[in-house]
C-alpha cells in the first residue's frame, strides 16, 4: 500500500532537511515523498537537491499560497493513502507511517488521525499537546478538529470530495476535514498516539489576529456547508480546548523533566 507524503515549502532552509530526513527514516518502505517548493531563494532548493534521490517528485515554481501548493501535491500523488508533513515538522518516531498503513488495513477506514505536540523551535520543550478524540457528528460545530498534520486519507476520497478550497485563506485545512467528516460522512479512526511534532510559529498561530480570522473562516465554512453552529458555544469550546492543550503540554514536559532527573 503506497503512501504519498506531501511537503510544501517556501524559504525554509532552516528546517526542510529535518522534514526530509524524518520521512526517509520511516521503517515503512512504500512511501512517495512529494516536495512542492514555491520558488525558494534562501538555500532551500540546494537542500532539496541534496536529497533528490530519496524524493518521489519535486516541483519548484511560484504558487498562489500554501493551499495552492498543497493542491499541486494532491494532484501529483499516486499513493492509495495521502497525508502531509509540513516543512518545519517531524514525525514523532520512525514507525508513524507504518501505524498509518495498519489503520488502513481495515477496508472500512477512509481516514485516520492521531495526536500532535507543539514544541519550541529547538525541539527541546513541549509547549502544547493536541490530544484528539474519536469523531462524532457535530463535533466541528463545538470547535473540535483533528490535527491536520496527522490526518491521512484515501486518495479515492480526495477525488470524490475535492481538495483544498483556496478561497479559505488560512483555515482551508480545517474546512477540508470538516467537509469530509461532517458533510461527506467519511469513516475515520483515531489513533491515540503522538504522530507529529510541530514547531511553534506557524502562520495561523503567529498572532491573535490570525487565530481570530481562522476561527471566523471555520464558522463561515460550517454555515456555507449548511451546518448549524452556535458562535458562542464554538468560541467557548475553542478556548477550553486550547487551555487544555497547554495544560497537557505542561504535564508532558514535567514528566519528561522528572524522568530525565531520575
C-alpha positions, -999 to +999 in steps of 0.1 A: +000+000+000+017+032-012+016+063+010+021+097-005+036+122+019+034+158+007+057+186+020+051+221+008+078+247+015+089+282+007+121+297+020+125+273+049+162+262+046+165+260+084+141+231+088+134+214+055+163+190+058+148+177+091+115+171+075+130+152+045+151+130+069+121+123+091+103+108+061+134+090+048+139+074+083+105+058+084+106+020+087+079+016+060+094+015+025+065+022+001+065+060+006+062+085-022+076+118-008+065+148-028+080+182-022+063+213-036+085+244-034+071+278-041+103+292-057+126+295-027+157+316-028+172+311+007+191+278+001+160+255+004+164+243-032+200+233-026+190+211+004+161+196-016+186+188-045+209+171-019+182+146-011+167+143-046+174+106-048+152+100-017+123+120-030+095+108-053+086+141-070+098+176-067+080+207-081+096+242-079+075+271-092+057+301-078+023+294-063-007+313-050-002+304-014+001+273+008-032+257-002-024+261-039+008+243-032-010+216-013-034+211-041-005+207-065+008+180-042-026+162-042-027+163-080+008+146-081+001+120-055-002+084-068-004+066-034-035+050-022-031+069+011-023+107+012-010+128+041+011+159+047+042+167+067+050+204+069+085+216+062+092+225+098+075+194+113+089+160+122+074+125+127+074+116+164+092+083+156+102+060+127+070+039+130+044+066+122+037+057+085+036+020+094+009+028+120-010+048+093-009+018+070-020-006+097-051+016+103-060+014+066-057-024+066-093-022+078-111-016+045-139+004+062-115+032+072-115+062+049-092+084+070-072+083+102-055+108+125-037+110+158-022+134+184+003+162+179+027+182+201+038+217+196+075+221+205+100+250+208+120+258+176+149+238+190+126+208+195+136+206+232+104+216+251+067+207+246+045+238+246+011+222+237-002+187+235-030+185+210-048+153+221-076+145+198-105+120+201-128+099+180-151+120+158-188+123+165-211+141+140-214+178+151-180+180+167-168+207+144-196+230+155-181+228+190-147+238+179-133+203+176-109+194+148-082+167+143-046+179+139-042+182+101-005+172+100-017+138+114-046+134+090-043+107+064-070+099+038-076+076+009-069+091-025-103+080-036-119+103-010-099+132-022-110+125-058-146+123-047-148+152-023-122+176-037-091+193-024-084+225-005-108+254-010-084+282-019-110+309-012-104+300+025-071+318+032-058+304+065-082+276+075-086+256+043-072+225+061-099+227+088-125+233+061-114+203+041-116+179+071-149+194+082-163+189+046-150+153+046-162+143+081-193+164+087-208+167+052-191+138+034-197+113+063-164+095+058-154+068+082-125+077+104-103+061+130-085+079+158-051+065+169-042+077+205-005+082+197+016+113+190+025+112+153+039+146+147+059+173+165+052+208+152+075+237+159+056+268+172+053+298+149+031+286+121+012+312+101-022+305+118-008+308+153+016+337+148-009+362+163-042+366+180-054+383+148-046+352+127-063+329+152-094+352+151-095+351+113-090+313+112-120+308+136-141+333+116-133+313+084-142+280+100-176+294+112-182+307+077-173+273+062-197+255+085-226+277+076-217+275+039-220+238+041-254+241+058-241+230+092-259+249+120-235+263+146-237+284+177-209+310+176-209+313+214-205+275+220-180+273+193-158+300+208-162+288+244-152+252+234-123+265+214-109+284+244-114+254+267-097+231+242-067+255+238-062+258+275-064+220+279-037+216+252-013+239+272-021+220+304-014+187+288+018+201+273+030+213+307+023+179+323+041+161+295+071+184+298+070+180+336+070+142+333+099+143+308+120+165+331+112+143+361+122+111+341+155+128+330+163+139+365+159+104+379 
